[in-house]
Amino acid sequence: MLVTGIWDRPIVGPLQNPTAFVEIGVLGEAINRRDGLGTIAIVHEEDVDVAAFVEIRSSEVPDFLSLEAADLVKSGFDRRVRGGELATLVISVMTFLGAGFIIVTGLTTGVSERQRELAVLRSVGASRGQVFRSQIFIGLWLGILGGLLGIPIGLALTRVVAEIYSEKLPDGMLIDWLGIGRSFLGATTAGVFGAVYPAWLASRTSPLDGISNLARSNSKRDIQGVTIVGFLLLAVAWGTAFVERGETRYWYYIYVGLPCLLLAAFALSVPLLTIFAGFFGRPVARLLGLPGDVIRGTILTTPFRHGMTAGALMLGLAILTASWAVGVAVRHDWIDRIKFADGFAIDPAGFNQEDLDAVRKLDFITDTCELNRLPVEITDQQVFGIEGIYSKNAMGIGFDPEIFFSLNAIDWVEGSLEEALPALQKGDGVLVADRFQTAKGYRVGDTITLKVGRAEKVFSIVGIVSSAGLDLATQMFGVRDLYSEFAVSTVFIDRQVVGDVFGNQEVHLLQANLAENITDQEAELRIAEAAPGVVFRSGRWILDTIDDISRTSMGIMTSVAFGALILATLATGSVVAANLRGRAFEYGVMRSVGASRSDVARIIFGEAIILSMTAIAMGVTLGMHFANFDRMHYAGLVGIELRPRPVVGPTTLGAVTTFAMCMLASLIPLRRLLDQPPAVLVAAGRNE
């Protein structure tokens, strides 16, 4: 074929498939298919009201066909875009909450360091409101600067990802300016809200207390209070489990459960730090050759500052733990249990009899089963996914029950072949996948209304079966157009009923069992030669493709997790630096009475060890909370039961990285401290 032109095609990124336009007669000759159309495009004059035309004329087409405006045809693609935007929303909520707590920690540290300065301002006439607004203004500027720096860094990282996955992103990096605007707004909002608590602390400073007190320790009542608040927030988050499963539960989690869960994790980091300091403080001090109460005492002086820092440090590990726990659970609890046929041959336009006979006559084909497939709308309710993001469609599979069950070992979750077969052949019954039961509690005997075009029929559910193999096989071939509705599960209908009620007599899918002496590549080549236009894929190919998709998504989530770790490391470094500045006088006195540089360094590293232990424990715990909420949503929205468990390898790597980054964050300000002579440290502390 000669390329005669390049189409200026609208770009929609990785959702697109490569497309070529060929004259219909040439294409029909190439694939041995000279009759049949899939879509008829209608072009109107500019003054025609398309919506009115569709409403008036839709009844004139056969019941099983749909007359739709082009905008509605694109609704499937629009749903996928909205799904991607929802995922971005979830990640953004987590990111900006983490950033907000980093700002809380940093500004609170600044307020503690500037007690005398704030007291002087109050003494010369500054009101509480002015002090409060000054801190809010600082938070606003931090958010603005963070947005201005974060946007180019984010674009650079996106460019790197686009280059790494260039084969899957053929159109490269696309810039969403509206999304950039939202991210800038999110950064500034995080800055302002992160400054509220430090501003409140600053406004409470009285002139006398600020000038007279160099330090004020937190009482047990403060720690008990934040513990109670943390557990109350956790209870609100776990209220998700008591909301009706499905869409309602998901939206409750997004808008209430997830923010409360993150806030609870940050709040509970404070009491967890105090527990770890009390329990591990002495062993760590002895391990480092220090007096027993040194590490414990230094940490408990500022438990909120250290606890919030540990909370910021845990977020990356939580994302890593959750993504791997859920990803591996999907593989072990769902995909690995799928039973595939040896292979599937598919013709997007529908097999003609000549191609069917040609494939069946191949000497390595031992058994075949004809299947036709069509998207069917479930009109009763939204069974899977979220309304407005997922369609009401399921994949309808037309099959010959006797042949199909003779070739396939189907696991019956409810019902039996003997009871189901008469109703299937009569045309009153259907089988549904087990995901219908998991998601919405369908049982044998319930009714379900299926619709194709304007053709509609009420069926009785006569069996619930495990059909994940066919679910994946029919979805993996990419037969359906990019803009069509996305189906997430399967309904089995007798082929004769599909033809009589829904007007679909085509055979789209041919399940085939192969002889043992043929390879997948040989089978694919020989089927293509025997029936041009027919595509063959083995069960192994389907699993390999799923593995590739899984590795890509896991790689992206791992990158996000380590990015969060790096961000938290910067926060840890700033808190450690502020802590060292605030205790410069103390360290100067220690150095003056004989303590060595290594003694001071070991104290700082001991604090970092307790800090990282808290971050690791809370990060893994929060990650498994994320995973368990994902388990609920997989069951309620997709109909898949998972049992997520921590994955030792990635979780251990994340924990080691968290520990190393925490130690690195302590090393940089420590070097600056150790370079100062004792006299300078004492003088700096007295002038604070």
FENTA-V962910 format. One record per backbone hydrogen bond with DSSP energy under -0.5 kcal/mol. CO is the residue of the C=O (numbers start at 1). NH is the residue of the N-H. If there is no record, write none. Layout:
CO_NH + CO_NH
//
This chain:
2_4 + 7_9 + 10_12 + 12_15 + 13_16 + 20_22 + 23_27 + 24_28 + 25_29 + 26_30 + 27_31 + 28_33 + 29_32 + 39_41 + 45_48 + 48_50 + 49_53 + 50_54 + 51_55 + 52_56 + 53_57 + 54_58 + 57_60 + 58_61 + 62_65 + 63_454 + 63_455 + 66_68 + 69_72 + 69_73 + 70_74 + 72_75 + 73_76 + 74_78 + 75_79 + 76_80 + 77_81 + 78_82 + 79_83 + 80_84 + 81_85 + 82_86 + 83_87 + 84_88 + 85_89 + 86_90 + 87_91 + 88_92 + 89_93 + 90_94 + 91_95 + 92_96 + 93_97 + 94_98 + 95_99 + 96_100 + 97_101 + 98_102 + 99_103 + 100_104 + 101_105 + 102_106 + 103_107 + 104_108 + 105_109 + 106_110 + 107_111 + 108_112 + 109_113 + 110_114 + 112_115 + 114_118 + 115_119 + 116_120 + 117_121 + 118_122 + 119_123 + 120_124 + 121_126 + 122_125 + 127_131 + 128_132 + 129_133 + 130_134 + 131_135 + 132_136 + 133_137 + 134_138 + 135_139 + 136_140 + 137_141 + 138_142 + 139_143 + 140_144 + 141_145 + 142_146 + 143_147 + 144_148 + 145_149 + 146_150 + 147_151 + 148_152 + 149_153 + 150_154 + 151_155 + 152_156 + 153_157 + 154_158 + 155_159 + 156_160 + 157_161 + 158_162 + 159_163 + 160_164 + 161_165 + 163_166 + 165_168 + 165_169 + 169_172 + 174_176 + 175_177 + 176_180 + 177_181 + 178_182 + 179_183 + 180_184 + 181_185 + 182_186 + 183_187 + 184_188 + 185_189 + 186_190 + 187_191 + 188_192 + 189_193 + 190_194 + 191_195 + 192_195 + 193_196 + 193_197 + 194_198 + 195_199 + 196_200 + 197_201 + 198_202 + 199_203 + 200_204 + 201_204 + 202_205 + 206_210 + 207_211 + 208_212 + 209_213 + 212_214 + 219_223 + 220_224 + 221_225 + 222_226 + 223_227 + 224_228 + 225_229 + 226_230 + 227_231 + 228_232 + 229_233 + 230_234 + 231_235 + 232_236 + 233_237 + 234_238 + 235_239 + 236_239 + 237_240 + 238_241 + 239_242 + 240_243 + 244_249 + 246_250 + 247_251 + 248_252 + 249_253 + 250_254 + 251_255 + 252_256 + 252_257 + 253_258 + 256_260 + 257_261 + 258_262 + 259_263 + 260_264 + 261_265 + 262_266 + 263_267 + 264_268 + 265_269 + 266_270 + 267_270 + 267_271 + 268_272 + 269_273 + 270_274 + 271_275 + 272_276 + 273_277 + 274_278 + 275_279 + 276_280 + 276_281 + 277_281 + 280_284 + 281_285 + 282_286 + 283_287 + 284_288 + 285_290 + 286_289 + 291_294 + 293_297 + 294_298 + 295_299 + 296_300 + 297_301 + 298_302 + 299_302 + 300_303 + 302_306 + 303_307 + 304_308 + 305_309 + 306_310 + 307_311 + 308_312 + 309_313 + 310_314 + 311_315 + 312_315 + 313_317 + 314_318 + 315_319 + 316_320 + 317_321 + 318_322 + 319_323 + 320_324 + 321_325 + 322_326 + 323_327 + 324_328 + 325_329 + 326_330 + 327_331 + 328_332 + 329_333 + 330_334 + 330_335 + 331_336 + 334_337 + 335_338 + 338_340 + 342_539 + 343_512 + 344_537 + 345_510 + 346_535 + 347_350 + 352_356 + 353_357 + 354_358 + 355_359 + 356_360 + 357_361 + 359_362 + 362_365 + 364_366 + 364_515 + 367_513 + 369_511 + 370_400 + 371_508 + 371_509 + 372_398 + 374_396 + 376_394 + 377_379 + 377_451 + 381_383 + 386_389 + 386_390 + 390_388 + 392_378 + 393_488 + 394_376 + 394_396 + 395_397 + 395_491 + 396_374 + 396_398 + 397_399 + 397_493 + 398_372 + 399_401 + 399_495 + 400_404 + 401_405 + 402_406 + 403_407 + 404_407 + 404_408 + 408_410 + 410_412 + 411_413 + 411_466 + 414_464 + 416_420 + 417_421 + 418_422 + 419_423 + 420_424 + 421_425 + 422_426 + 423_427 + 423_428 + 423_429 + 428_460 + 430_462 + 430_463 + 431_492 + 432_465 + 433_436 + 433_437 + 434_438 + 435_439 + 436_440 + 436_442 + 437_441 + 443_446 + 446_461 + 448_450 + 448_459 + 449_379 + 449_380 + 450_457 + 451_377 + 452_455 + 455_452 + 457_450 + 457_459 + 459_448 + 460_430 + 460_462 + 461_445 + 463_432 + 464_413 + 464_414 + 465_434 + 465_467 + 467_471 + 468_472 + 469_473 + 470_474 + 471_475 + 472_476 + 473_477 + 475_478 + 481_484 + 483_76 + 485_487 + 486_391 + 489_395 + 490_433 + 491_397 + 491_493 + 492_431 + 493_399 + 494_498 + 495_499 + 496_500 + 497_501 + 497_502 + 498_502 + 498_504 + 499_503 + 503_505 + 506_508 + 507_351 + 508_347 + 509_371 + 509_511 + 510_345 + 511_369 + 512_343 + 513_366 + 513_367 + 515_518 + 519_523 + 520_524 + 521_525 + 522_526 + 523_527 + 524_528 + 525_529 + 526_530 + 527_531 + 531_534 + 535_346 + 537_344 + 538_542 + 539_543 + 540_544 + 541_545 + 542_546 + 543_547 + 544_548 + 545_549 + 546_550 + 547_551 + 548_552 + 549_553 + 550_554 + 551_555 + 552_556 + 553_557 + 554_558 + 555_559 + 556_560 + 557_561 + 558_562 + 559_563 + 560_564 + 561_565 + 562_566 + 563_567 + 564_568 + 565_569 + 566_570 + 567_571 + 568_572 + 569_573 + 570_574 + 571_575 + 572_576 + 573_577 + 574_578 + 575_579 + 576_580 + 577_581 + 578_582 + 579_583 + 581_584 + 583_587 + 584_588 + 585_589 + 586_590 + 587_591 + 588_592 + 589_593 + 590_595 + 591_594 + 596_600 + 597_601 + 598_602 + 599_603 + 600_604 + 601_605 + 602_606 + 603_607 + 604_608 + 605_609 + 606_610 + 607_611 + 608_612 + 609_613 + 610_614 + 611_615 + 612_616 + 613_617 + 614_618 + 615_619 + 616_620 + 617_621 + 618_622 + 619_623 + 620_624 + 621_625 + 622_626 + 623_627 + 624_628 + 625_629 + 626_630 + 627_631 + 628_632 + 629_633 + 630_634 + 631_635 + 632_636 + 633_637 + 633_638 + 634_638 + 634_639 + 634_640 + 637_385 + 640_642 + 646_648 + 647_651 + 648_652 + 649_653 + 650_654 + 651_655 + 652_656 + 653_657 + 654_658 + 655_659 + 656_660 + 657_661 + 658_662 + 659_663 + 660_664 + 661_665 + 662_666 + 663_667 + 664_668 + 665_669 + 666_670 + 667_671 + 668_672 + 669_673 + 670_674 + 671_675 + 673_676 + 677_680 + 677_681 + 678_682 + 679_683 + 680_684 + 681_685 + 682_686 + 683_687 + 684_688 + 685_688
//
